[in-house]
Amino acid sequence: MTAGPDSVIWHVRCRPDTTPDGHRRVLDLLGDYTPLVQPLPPGAALAQLRGAGRLFGAAPGRLAARFRIQALAKHGVDTHIGIADTWATAATASAHAGRSGVLHLPDHRSVEQFLAPLPVRALHGIGPAQAARLEAFGLHTIGALAAMDEGVVCRVLGGKSGRTLRDRARGIDPRAITARRMPESTSVFHAFDRDVYDPVLVRAALLDLIVTLGQRIRGRDQIARTMTLTVRFADGSTIDRTRALAQPSAHTEDLRVMVFRILDSLAFQRARIRRLVLTAEDLRSADEGPGTQISLDPARENRLSLEPVLDRINARYGRRLAGPAGAYRHAS
């Protein structure tokens, strides 16, 4: 099978010592790149990125390198990523990504050159007993398995298993990525460089979190029913408040109104704040939300119309250019 620009599969492999929470955070970050994410517990995931290069303005290998840096910087999770046009090949590649952490196989020729010299035991999906049987028949490399007559391989391993493993050795794997249910909540946080009591700085940081969270939820085609704000103070104590949205939503406008109501209800005076955590909870598919209704508020309708445009700009260039949805700044 030949890789194409609209058929790019990532196999993301976390370090063996990654905690379940770390794995969840990697899945969460993958959701910012594509809604087609398939978790592979305990420490891996598949992602289908169709046209992501055009959307993010980066080649697949460079985009994967960017993802690795974000996963390490934000969550302390080191990952290796294999990129190919099939599940099995990408998974084999992620196990051999080396020091760079990313191995991109852009076409069938590169897939053949990569797979052929590897020991047959390195093929994704092969079991130790199957590998031992192939080695007993003199098939020690993936290339030798790929070149062997299908009938012979089927006699050695059995019909279905033999055909499947021979196909994978040749870079063929028809399995599709199955987007499974995303986490029922997702969080973003901001840690101040110093303890802060200036309400303007607090609201500005919170607005940036709101925009990030809204963009993430919309990218997954989800909506949130409740929002939770957690504040950590200079003495290490924390306080959190949860409120339900008037109706499930992923619009930045709606999230902003609710989160700032929570903040105002806390009535901070000169509290020294160290960290803010914002969590969208009880996430549902956007299809379960209320139908689109015209609000008769021209300003709101204009902001909602701009949201998809700002999301694409932020995804491609980062919020430094588009900012925390400039359309919302005046309302903060």
N, C-alpha and C positions, 0 to 999 in steps of 0.2 A: 504494500500500500504506500502511496506517495503522499508525503505531507504537503498541505497547502496552506495558504495564509489564513484560511477560515477554519482550519482543522488543527488546532494546537492543543495537546494534552500535557498538563503538568502532573508529575508525580512528586509530591512534596513529602520528604522523609525527615521526621524530627529525630534529634539525638535520642539514643536509647534511654537516657535518664530524664527525659522530658516528663513532667507531671501531667496528669489529666487536665488540670487547669491550663497549663501551658499549651497542650494540644488544642483545647477549646479556643484559646486566644489565637492560635494560628488559623484555625478554621474561620474565626471571626474576621481576621485580616484578609483571608482569601475571599471572603464575601464582599470586600471592597473592590475586588478585581473582576469578579464574575459571579452571577447567581448560580452557576452550574458547578457546585462543589459536592463531592461525595466523600464523606468521612470514612477513613479506614482505621478504626481503633486497633491498637492503642496509641499509635504515634505517626500516622501517615494520612494522606488525603489525595484525592484526584480532583483536578479542576480542568474544565473545558473552556478555553479562551478563544471564542470565535471573533475574529476581527479586533482583538485587543490591541494589537500593534498599531492599528490606525487610530483607535480611540485614545490610547495613551501616548502615541507618538514615539514609540520605542520598539526595537526588534525584540522577539521573544526572549532571547538570552539576556539582553540588558534589562528587560522588564522583570525577569525572574531574579536577577541580581539585586534589583531595587527592592523586590519583595523580601529577599533574605536580609538585607540591611534593616528594613523596617521591623521584621520579626525579631531580630536580635536587639535592636535599639529600644523598641517599645516594650517587648515582652521577655527579653533575655533568652529566647529560644533559637538555637542554631539549627538550620535546616539544610538539606541537600535536595536539589531539584533536578529531575530528569525531564527533558522536553522532547516529545516525538509526536507522531500522528496516531499512535496506538497505546493502549493501556499497558500492555506487557512490556513493550520496548521502553516506554518512559520509566516504568518501575525498575527495569534492569539498569537503565542509565542513572537513575538517582542513587543506586548503590555503588556506582563507579564515578561519581562526580568529581572526586579528587579534592585538592585544596581550594580550587575556585568555588566549589559548592554548586556549580551549575554545569550541566552537560546537555547541550542542544544538538539534536540530530535533525537537521532541516530537510533532508530528502532521503530517498530510499538507498541511494549509494552510500551515504554516510551511515545509515543504519546497518547495512551489510558489513561495512568496514569495521564498525564498532563491535557487532555481535560475533562475527566469524571467529576471531582468535580467543574469545572467552571460554573458560571451561564450561562444560555442559551444565555443571551444578550451579552456575551463575544465572541461568535462565530463570526469569521470574515465573513462579508457579510450579516448578519441577520439584518433586519430592526426592529425598535421599535414596529411597529404594529404586525409584525410576532412573535416577542418575547412575546408580551402581549397575543396573541392568544394561544401560546404554554403554557404559564404560567396558563392561564385560564383553560386549560385541565390538569393541574398538572405536566407539564413537565418543571421543574425549572432549571435543569442542562443539560449540554451538554451530559453527560453520559445517562441521561434519554431519551433524544432525540435519541441518537444512538441506544438504546435498544428497542425503540418503533417500532412496526410493520410498515412497509413502507406504507401499505394501509391506516392506521390510520393517519399517518403524512400527506399523500397526501390529505386526506379528510379535514384535518384542514387547511392546507396551500395552497392547490392546487397541482395538479400533478407534474409539473416541479419544482416549488419552493420547494415542500415537499421533493422530491427525492434529489434535489441538497443539501439542508441543512442537511438532514439526512446523506448523504454521507460525507459531510464535518465534521459532528460531529463524524464520524467514521474514520476520517483521510484520506478520499478519495477525490481527486480533480484532474481530468484529464487535467486541463488547463496547457498548456505549456508556458514557458517564451518566449515572443516575443521581440527579440532585435530590438529596434527602432533606428531611426537615431540618431547618436551621435552628440554632439555639432559640429558646423561648424568651431570652433576654439578651441584651448586649449593652456593654458599658464603655464609656470613654472617661478619661481623667485628665486633670491638669495639676501638676505639682509646681508650686511657686518656688522661685530661687531663694526667696526669703519669706518670713512670715509677713502677711499682708493684712492690713485693716482698712485700706482705701476701698470704699464700695464701688468706685468707678472701675478699678482694676479687677475686682471680683466679678462684676457684671460683664466686663469685656471678655474675660477668660471663659465665663459661663456661656456667653453667646457663641464663642468659637466652638465649644463642646456641643452646643445645640445644633449648629450647622453641620458639624461632622456626623453627629448621630442621625440627623434627619437624612443626610445624603446616603449613609450606610443602609438605613432601613428601606429607603426608596429603591436603592440598587438591588435589594433582595425581593422587591415587590411585596413588602410587608407593611403592616401598620401596627402601632402601639396603642394599648389600652390604658396603661398607667406609666407614670414617670416617677423616679425616685432620685432625690438629691441627697448626697452624703457629703458632709463637711467635716474635715479633720482640722483640729485647732493646734496651736503651738504647743500645748501641754500634752498632746497625744490623744486627747479625748475626741470622740466623734458624735455627730448627731445626724439623723437622717429623717426625711419626711417623704411620704408617698401620697400621690393624688391621682385620681382617675381623670383622664381627659373627658371633655364633654361628649365626644364621640371618637372612636378609634381613628387615628390619623398618623401620617408620616410627614405632613407639611411642616416646614420650619416655622411658619407663622403660628401654627397651633401649639407646637412644642414650646416655642419661646414664651407664649402667653402663660402656659401652665407652669413652666419652670420658674419664671420670674414671680409668679404668684406664690410659689413655694418659698422662694428666697425672701420675699417681702414678709411672709408670715412668720419667718424665723426672727425678724426684728433685731438683727444684729446691730449693736452700737459700734463699739470699737474692738470687736473680737478680732484676735490675730489668727488669720486663716492660713493653713499650710497646704491643704490639698482639697480639690473638688472632684467628686465622682458623680457622673450622671448616667443613670441606667434607664433604658426603655424596657418595659416589662410586659408580659402577657402579649407577646408578638403573635400576630395572626397573618394569614395570607391577605394581600390587598383585596382579593376577590370577596373576602368576607366583610369588607367595610361597607359603609353607606354609599349609595350612588352619588355621583357628582351632582352638586346643586349649585346654582348660581347664587352668590351671596348678596347681590345688588350693591356690593361695596367695590367701586372701580379700583381703588388702591389695592385691596386684597386680591382681586382678580388679576391685576397686573403682576403682582408678586408671584402668584401661583403659576402664571404663564411663563414667568422668567425662570422658575425653579429648574426645569429640565435643562435649560441652556446653561445656567450657573453650575449645575452638577457636572455637565460635560467639560466645562472650562476648568472647574476645580480638579476633576479627575485627571485632566491632561497636564495642567500647568501647576496645580497646587493652589492653596487658598491665598498665597501671597499676592497673586495677581487678581483673582476674583474676589478675595477677601471673604469674611464671614457673611456672604450673601449681602452685599452692600445695600440691597433693597431693605434690609432689616435694621441697618445700623441706626437709622434715625429713630427707630422705635425702642431702642434699648435704654 
